Amino acid sequence: MNRILGKEKLSAEVFRLRVEAPGIARERRPGQFVIVQQDELSERIPLTIADADARAGWIVLVFQTVGRATHRLAELEAGQSIENLVGPLGRPTEIHRLGHVVCVGGGIGVAPLYPIAQAMNHAGNTVTVIMGARSADLLILQPEMDAIANRLIVCTDDGSAGRKALVTEPLAELCAETPPPAEVVAIGPPIMMKFCAETTRPYGIHTVVSLNTIMVDGTGMCGGCRVTVGGQTRFVCVDGPEFDGHLVDFDNMMLRLGAYRPLEHAAHEACHLDEQARRLARKKA
């Protein structure tokens, strides 16, 4: 059993759990993830390791409540446990001293981006972080990013924090500088990663994206996470989760992700109704 050491609500539907997992904490590298199963009857879901302390033996999981499994996970409190936690899985991020590296995070994608930006900083790179969200209340990990970035650029769709712009706007400005960034790492919604890759493509800047696809076992057996990269089939769980953004078929990936969106939406709404019913019952009691 993996005991929850701490819980924090980062925004309306985003939570951070600090979980006791000494083996995973010792072995994990930036870019890797775990498969989480709350109990033997729960769905298996992939979550990126957003931080870890090898000495203290804990890892950090940041997730958004989307379907029933993540809503149930959000109901856990410190002192309770997660029954199954498998990892670290996936290929670690390749960290090198390159010079100027731009790390772009959108929404919940800022969480998996954090350990990568941190490692890039520790490797001696100049790190510019661009983070974006629809509005100020949906920004997460801003103080943490500010502490490790040489420069932090915040964007919101509505202008309620930082620049009123999409993340691709400052990214394009940085790409046009002389010299341009040596590498760009982009993590967020597929549509955001797609347009980040299209922004860097004319400049020939190596662009790494981390894909969060449908996944069941995390070992390449189920095939649910398959994507097309450079015209070939790849499995995100064992070949990724990181790939060359200029080679990913994002349109195909988004089509596959959309297949379960109605079910996710229905589960999301049902969980909200259940929570409202529990709150009403507590008031009446």
LINBELLIN-V167208 format. One record per backbone hydrogen bond with DSSP energy under -1.0 kcal/mol. NH is the residue of the N-H (numbers start at 1). CO is the residue of the C=O. E is the energy in kcal/mol with one decimal. If there is no record, write none. Layout:
BEGIN
NH/CO/E
NH/CO/E
END
This chain:
BEGIN
2/82/-2.1
4/80/-3.4
5/18/-3.3
6/18/-1.3
8/16/-2.1
10/14/-2.1
11/14/-1.5
15/63/-2.7
16/8/-3.2
17/61/-3.0
18/6/-2.6
19/59/-3.0
20/3/-3.3
21/57/-2.2
25/21/-2.7
26/22/-1.8
27/23/-1.4
28/24/-2.4
32/29/-1.9
33/89/-1.9
34/47/-2.7
35/86/-2.5
36/45/-3.2
37/84/-2.6
42/39/-1.8
45/36/-2.3
47/34/-2.7
49/32/-2.0
50/60/-2.3
53/58/-2.7
57/53/-2.1
58/53/-1.4
59/19/-2.5
60/51/-2.8
61/17/-2.7
63/15/-2.1
65/13/-2.5
71/67/-1.9
72/68/-2.5
73/69/-2.0
74/70/-2.0
76/73/-1.2
79/4/-2.8
80/77/-2.2
82/2/-2.3
83/38/-2.3
84/37/-2.4
86/35/-2.6
89/33/-3.1
91/240/-3.5
93/30/-3.2
98/96/-1.1
101/126/-2.8
102/183/-2.5
103/128/-3.0
104/185/-3.6
105/130/-3.0
106/187/-2.1
107/132/-2.9
109/106/-2.3
110/107/-1.6
111/108/-1.6
113/109/-1.2
114/110/-1.4
117/113/-2.8
118/114/-2.5
119/115/-2.0
120/116/-2.6
121/117/-2.1
122/118/-2.3
123/119/-1.6
124/121/-1.7
125/120/-2.0
126/99/-3.3
128/101/-2.4
129/151/-2.9
130/103/-2.9
131/153/-2.5
132/105/-2.4
133/155/-1.5
138/135/-1.7
139/136/-1.4
145/141/-2.3
146/142/-2.5
147/143/-1.5
149/145/-2.0
150/127/-2.2
151/127/-1.5
153/129/-3.2
155/131/-2.6
156/163/-2.8
157/133/-1.6
158/134/-1.5
163/154/-3.1
165/163/-1.4
169/166/-1.7
171/167/-1.5
172/168/-2.2
173/169/-1.6
174/170/-2.2
175/171/-2.3
176/172/-1.4
177/174/-1.1
182/100/-2.6
183/100/-1.1
184/206/-2.4
185/102/-2.7
186/208/-3.0
187/104/-2.7
193/189/-2.3
194/190/-2.6
195/191/-1.8
196/192/-2.0
197/193/-2.4
198/194/-1.9
199/195/-1.6
200/196/-1.9
201/197/-1.6
203/200/-1.1
204/201/-1.5
205/200/-1.5
208/184/-3.1
209/243/-2.5
210/186/-1.1
211/241/-2.9
226/223/-1.3
227/234/-2.7
229/232/-3.1
230/247/-2.9
232/229/-1.5
234/227/-3.0
236/225/-1.2
239/235/-3.1
243/209/-2.3
245/207/-3.2
247/244/-2.0
249/228/-2.7
250/248/-1.4
253/249/-1.8
254/250/-2.8
255/251/-1.9
256/252/-2.0
257/253/-2.3
258/254/-2.0
260/257/-1.0
264/260/-2.4
265/261/-2.8
266/262/-2.2
267/263/-2.3
268/264/-2.6
269/265/-2.5
270/266/-2.3
271/267/-2.3
272/268/-1.8
273/269/-2.2
274/270/-2.3
275/271/-2.3
276/272/-2.3
277/273/-2.2
278/274/-2.2
279/275/-2.4
280/276/-2.3
281/277/-2.2
282/278/-2.2
283/279/-2.0
284/280/-2.2
285/281/-1.9
END
